[in-house]
Amino acid sequence: MESKDKYELVSELARRRGFFWPALEIYGGVSGFICYGPLGVIMKEKIIKKFRDIFIRPLRALEIDSPVIMPEKVFEASGHLEHFKEPMVECLKCGRKFRADHLLEEAGVLDAEKLGLDEIMAELEARAIRCPECGGEFGKPSYFTTMFSTTIGPYSDAVGYGRPEAAQGIFVEFKRLYEQARKKLPFGVVQIGRALRNEISPRQGPIRLREFTIIDYEFFFDPEDPSCPRLPEVEDEVLRLLPKEVRLKGSEEPVEVTVREALDKGYIMMEWMAYFMALAKRFLEELGVPGDKQRFIEKLEWERAHYSVQGYDQEVWTDRWGWVEVSGHNYRTDYDLGRHMKWSGVDLTAFKEFKEPKKVMELVVKPNVEAIKEDFGEEAPEVLKALSKADKAELARSVEEEGSVKLGSYELSRKHMIISKVERTVKGKHFVPHVIEPSFGLDRLVYITLEYAYTVKDGRVVLRLPRDIAPVQVAVLPLLSRDGLPEKAREVYELLLSEGFDVEYDESGSIGRRYARCDEIGIPIAITVDHRTLEDGTVTLRDRDTWKQVRTPIKELPSLLYAFFKKRLEFDQLGKPL
Amino acid sequence: MESKDKYELVSELARRRGFFWPALEIYGGVSGFICYGPLGVIMKEKIIKKFRDIFIRPLRALEIDSPVIMPEKVFEASGHLEHFKEPMVECLKCGRKFRADHLLEEAGVLDAEKLGLDEIMAELEARAIRCPECGGEFGKPSYFTTMFSTTIGPYSDAVGYGRPEAAQGIFVEFKRLYEQARKKLPFGVVQIGRALRNEISPRQGPIRLREFTIIDYEFFFDPEDPSCPRLPEVEDEVLRLLPKEVRLKGSEEPVEVTVREALDKGYIMMEWMAYFMALAKRFLEELGVPGDKQRFIEKLEWERAHYSVQGYDQEVWTDRWGWVEVSGHNYRTDYDLGRHMKWSGVDLTAFKEFKEPKKVMELVVKPNVEAIKEDFGEEAPEVLKALSKADKAELARSVEEEGSVKLGSYELSRKHMIISKVERTVKGKHFVPHVIEPSFGLDRLVYITLEYAYTVKDGRVVLRLPRDIAPVQVAVLPLLSRDGLPEKAREVYELLLSEGFDVEYDESGSIGRRYARCDEIGIPIAITVDHRTLEDGTVTLRDRDTWKQVRTPIKELPSLLYAFFKKRLEFDQLGKPL
């Protein structure tokens, strides 16, 4: 073990046993890109399945899969083009480029992300910060848009970007999704997919990637009815919070409160946000991270994304980097839908019926076509068009108070319109839904699950992955590679494969070495086929964590293992102790 | 129905019920991009699961997940930068751009993809082809690279591309994957993920997309041992082939041969390719496409990708477009690994042991350090370095035949070297594995599965999706929305949800209308809770395809439905007929 930290140990294991590794090593690697190997792919799938079981299925949320590349207009509307950028400096000597705020933070500047370009420049000079690679001086800082840009099709003005979050894919499709939800609020929409962030100089393996998999969950609700009927399911869950009032006092000591208390004390603004934070805590526990290794830290104003009015990051303690964000919880209000309505000109409101229809007086302004024709002659159609587009209340006010109204180059007076008021029954109203967003970085979840599973027992690595996350569930091992044992073991292997288990067959090396191999990739159960198997059709099952063994008939394996992996049985219940 | 073709009917249903729709409609849409809705996402997952069950699990193939964006060098090596382009013309009047070969094909030119730019120009002129949008004249055709280009990080020379296939992600990681396969051939590696092709003007909905999901399967084998031990499993499968000898005669009439015959007659070069083609046929049958609506068409020389020495496309008959490719089967030889070896300088060979170690005479050339020092003085280290890098056989030949050898600016003679031959035992040899690649377009599979499932019964749409592909497996419907029926139905719903079924609850509208809704999205079984349920705990099950009904106790539902969806029971076996 020596001085290697857990990140190094886990990464080494991940590379060697095929969970993940730096992508493109034969070309020297490209920082910010990793490749998932066979075990990593299955583990990712299983984490997604768990997410669906906790967050999607019980709420009957909708899942979508929309493009990674989207046209510029989407990101103009979403505010990303304006806000999604980082301050960058270039070394005048070697030409290398760096995140300016990171350089300042490393030099001890607090809240460097608050600073503008001029302030950054001043700090760089005041602290005489030089290029960490060559010692050269820096030029002026500038902003770098951290989205990958491209062009769509053959026209160079059709700029597109790789999406930095999957959320926008949901907002732009709101109209259809609202229909799929049968026009009833609240409802959630989830997108799990690739996201791209063109980081300036990423350096933390799976923790900071340029290409990663994001789980964005947009939960739409009526701001006049923000209550969460599912709150009772989680209200006693204790959260470790670092709300902004605590942080602003300079404290790092979390307050421990129940979900109910967090809402009552105003630490969390919205019930749905508290609900999802509680689920997020449970989700991480299911991945093997105990509650006391988790906390929720509220983002301060200058740390929050441009669309957020309240944001909490769920953080997990890591051996190398300390607290690392695994999910963000933001109250996005009606920001995104409102902006896309404005940019697209398309109605993205929801409609709700009043309990009782309401009677309202409605202003009706009709054109007096005869009078308009008389006064405007050939231009009458243009005037009628202008009139139909004008705001009715403003028209009425203007002609009443000022005697006339200007529409473009036309001046209209009272006689050109017929203004009346009619009583109308209104059944309901249109409004822009509000949004609570929990958002997870899947790659970090994979890494953290591995770090928390990594243990050493009697000098050997045992990867204690939760049994429903382990990429291989069962190994089938003939005790010896002769005497008909491999043939029998193959039969058991094929049986479990056809029953849908993730199963591996291995006959090479001593049984001790094979057990060690199983432990290292976290296979919960190893099944050994020995001479007795040939006589009475029983096999031994070995528990990864305790190394205990039990003996069980082959024919009972499928149902026993099914129950074990559903967590309905524990290992000791799988057979007779040896 | 009138004159709508199946594409129109299926697309309309897909949009309305949330399988998929054109992405970004609120911004006018962007051609070549679609969005999958809730039902489409689940259907995609289930098609992937079926692919895994047929292609991956039985062969214990490895799955990886590598970046979508890769640096330019990868595509230089792979040949895509050179070959992945299409001829384009621009209208001189309106500025619109078109695929030049498509314009020629529409004008009746055969094999337009064979033509170079000059020939295209000549044909455009000879046939006086004008802009289909405005009638304007075209300028000179040029090539357009159909990859999305971007830059990685802040340096503008770090060009990257969106991958046009997932295969390259596998080839560049071959070293690690070979280790994961425990250095044993043959083995397969699969990548299922996004691919990007910047088509000039895509126009066929889910059939031709700029962003799509690809399933690339690279199967590595020893070219000296190309036999497929699994061939007996498929050798009697009949394939409908259009081999090149038939096509070159101008025929479109497929030959029907067994896999065995196709190999014996030389229609298919490699056993592994024939094996995967047979699996591909079965896969499509499982998705609902009968064998006689499928064919395999061999690519002619000018139609083949640059890396392929033999290629067959699996095609499926569609109502609107006729034969449409759903998978490609290519013999890529050692092309890709060989190129990446050359471009990266990294060894990507496999090693195989000879059955018996071989004795070989090996040439050994050692430097005569004393003599070199004497003659070259201070430059001796440089000379030694040059010598160590030189080809031994060439050194020996040169000094033997010519008396000296030039290494850069140094001239060395016989006395500067000690040349000898030693007998050495060689255990095996290094070689570059060959590759058979089956490759599927997942989006087309989704569309085609829907088209083949689309039927009309008594004037109503019934989507006869295979039961293991249907996104919703079971609907639970209270007969009435009162008398305690909804509460009881909710219980049944929660039971099935917790057992892991994809289940939907619906109480709005008449029971007839709800059945129709279920049929339209292909829910295989609808469960109705009625007054009798409250008395004796039984429910009715209704079959989507026959509309037959049976009655079954609630408590038996989980195991019965489990068996039904595993295809171990048929509908009639699920209860007593009504």
Contacts between the chains, C-beta under 8 A, distances in Angstrom:
chain1	res1	chain2	res2	distance
A	15	B	176	7.5
A	18	B	62	7.7
A	18	B	176	7.1
A	18	B	179	7.9
A	18	B	180	4.4
A	21	B	173	8.0
A	21	B	176	6.0
A	23	B	66	5.6
A	23	B	67	5.3
A	23	B	70	8.0
A	23	B	169	7.9
A	23	B	172	7.9
A	23	B	173	7.4
A	24	B	67	7.7
A	24	B	70	6.8
A	24	B	71	7.0
A	24	B	74	7.1
A	24	B	172	5.7
A	24	B	173	8.0
A	25	B	173	7.9
A	25	B	175	7.4
A	25	B	176	7.6
A	26	B	172	5.8
A	26	B	175	6.6
A	26	B	340	6.6
A	26	B	344	4.1
A	26	B	346	4.3
A	26	B	348	7.5
A	27	B	71	6.6
A	27	B	73	5.5
A	27	B	74	6.8
A	27	B	172	7.0
A	27	B	343	7.9
A	27	B	344	5.5
A	30	B	67	7.9
A	30	B	70	7.7
A	30	B	71	5.6
A	30	B	152	6.3
A	31	B	153	7.9
A	32	B	152	7.9
A	32	B	153	7.7
A	33	B	67	4.5
A	33	B	69	7.4
A	33	B	70	7.9
A	34	B	67	7.8
A	35	B	64	6.2
A	35	B	65	7.2
A	35	B	66	4.1
A	35	B	67	7.2
A	35	B	169	7.1
A	35	B	173	5.4
A	35	B	176	7.8
A	36	B	64	6.0
A	36	B	65	4.0
A	36	B	66	7.2
A	37	B	62	7.3
A	37	B	64	5.8
A	37	B	176	6.7
A	37	B	177	7.5
A	37	B	180	6.0
A	38	B	62	4.1
A	38	B	63	5.7
A	38	B	64	6.8
A	38	B	180	5.9
A	40	B	65	7.1
A	41	B	63	4.5
A	41	B	64	6.2
A	41	B	65	5.1
A	42	B	63	7.4
A	44	B	65	7.0
A	57	B	497	6.3
A	58	B	497	7.8
A	62	B	18	7.7
A	62	B	37	7.3
A	62	B	38	4.1
A	63	B	38	5.7
A	63	B	41	4.5
A	63	B	42	7.4
A	64	B	35	6.2
A	64	B	36	6.0
A	64	B	37	5.8
A	64	B	38	6.7
A	64	B	41	6.3
A	65	B	35	7.2
A	65	B	36	4.0
A	65	B	40	7.1
A	65	B	41	5.1
A	65	B	44	7.0
A	66	B	23	5.6
A	66	B	35	4.1
A	66	B	36	7.3
A	67	B	23	5.3
A	67	B	24	7.7
A	67	B	30	7.9
A	67	B	33	4.4
A	67	B	34	7.8
A	67	B	35	7.1
A	67	B	211	4.9
A	68	B	68	7.1
A	68	B	194	6.1
A	68	B	211	6.3
A	69	B	33	7.4
A	69	B	148	6.7
A	69	B	162	7.5
A	69	B	196	6.9
A	69	B	210	7.5
A	69	B	211	5.8
A	70	B	23	8.0
A	70	B	24	6.8
A	70	B	30	7.7
A	70	B	33	8.0
A	71	B	24	7.0
A	71	B	27	6.6
A	71	B	30	5.6
A	73	B	27	5.5
A	74	B	24	7.1
A	74	B	27	6.8
A	88	B	154	6.0
A	97	B	153	7.8
A	97	B	154	4.5
A	97	B	155	7.0
A	144	B	154	5.4
A	148	B	69	6.7
A	148	B	150	4.6
A	148	B	151	7.8
A	148	B	152	7.7
A	148	B	160	7.9
A	149	B	150	6.1
A	149	B	151	7.8
A	150	B	148	4.6
A	150	B	149	6.1
A	150	B	150	4.7
A	150	B	162	7.3
A	151	B	148	7.8
A	151	B	149	7.8
A	151	B	198	7.9
A	152	B	30	6.3
A	152	B	32	7.9
A	152	B	148	7.7
A	152	B	198	7.0
A	152	B	210	7.0
A	153	B	31	7.9
A	153	B	32	7.8
A	153	B	97	7.9
A	153	B	198	6.5
A	153	B	199	7.4
A	153	B	200	6.6
A	153	B	201	7.2
A	153	B	210	7.7
A	154	B	88	6.0
A	154	B	97	4.5
A	154	B	144	5.4
A	154	B	198	7.9
A	154	B	200	5.3
A	155	B	97	7.0
A	160	B	148	7.9
A	162	B	69	7.5
A	162	B	150	7.3
A	169	B	23	7.9
A	169	B	35	7.1
A	172	B	23	7.9
A	172	B	24	5.7
A	172	B	26	5.8
A	172	B	27	7.0
A	173	B	21	8.0
A	173	B	23	7.4
A	173	B	24	8.0
A	173	B	25	7.9
A	173	B	35	5.4
A	175	B	25	7.5
A	175	B	26	6.6
A	176	B	15	7.5
A	176	B	18	7.1
A	176	B	21	6.0
A	176	B	25	7.6
A	176	B	35	7.8
A	176	B	37	6.7
A	177	B	37	7.5
A	179	B	18	7.9
A	180	B	18	4.4
A	180	B	37	6.0
A	180	B	38	5.9
A	182	B	508	7.7
A	194	B	68	6.1
A	194	B	194	6.1
A	196	B	69	6.9
A	198	B	151	7.8
A	198	B	152	7.0
A	198	B	153	6.5
A	198	B	154	7.9
A	199	B	153	7.4
A	200	B	153	6.6
A	200	B	154	5.3
A	201	B	153	7.2
A	210	B	69	7.5
A	210	B	152	7.0
A	210	B	153	7.7
A	211	B	67	4.9
A	211	B	68	6.3
A	211	B	69	5.9
A	340	B	26	6.6
A	343	B	27	7.9
A	344	B	26	4.1
A	344	B	27	5.5
A	346	B	26	4.3
A	348	B	26	7.5
A	497	B	57	6.3
A	497	B	58	7.8
A	508	B	182	7.7
